Amino acid sequence: MNTTTTISITGADAAIIREVLDAKLIDLRREISHTDSPRFRDTLYEVEGALQRLLTQIPATANAHA
């Protein structure tokens, strides 16, 4: 069962969240490339997909520290 939750954040907060998610995706992709366990790699791919879906829902802003 999928549920939807809506939150309100400022543009500056959205930019910070995007920066954190982008950095985590970079680290995650590095971890995926160094992982030998197929089961763990599949789990990491699931996390990567979730982070990418989140990124598509957060509006891009020009300045993270506005």
N, C-alpha and C positions, 0 to 999 in steps of 0.2 A: 504494500500500500504506500503510495507516494502522497505526501502532504506538502503543502506550500506554506512557507512562512515569509512574511514581508517585514523588512526592517527599513528604517529611515536613517540615512547617514548624510553628513555634509559632503560636499565635493572634495574638500581636503582629506577627509577620512577615507573616502572612496579611493582617492589616489594613493594613499598610504597602503590601503588593503591591496590594491592592484600591485604595488611595488613588492609587498611581502609575498603575494602569491606568485608573481613572476620569479622572484628569487628562489622560492621553494620549488618551482617547476624546474629551474636550472639544476638545483641540487638533486631533485628526484630523478631527472634524466641521467645525471651522472651515476647515481646509485643503480638505476636500471641497467646501465651499460656494464657495471662491474659486478652484477649479481649472477651467481652461478645456478641458483635454485630456480627452476621453472615456476614452481608454485609461488615463491616469494616475488618473482618478477611479474607474474600475473596480478598479484595483489598491488604491486607498485603501479602497474598500468591502470588498474581501477582507480587508484588514488589520483593519478595523473589526469584521468578523464574527469573526475569530480572537480579537480582544481580548474581545469580548462572550462568546464561548464559554469563554474562560479565566475570566472573572469569574463565570460560573455555577458553576464548579468549585471556586472558592476560598470557603471558609466565611466568612460575615460574622461579625465580632467587634465587641464593644462599644467597645473602646479600642485604638487603634493603638500606644500607648506604655505599655502595661501591663507 
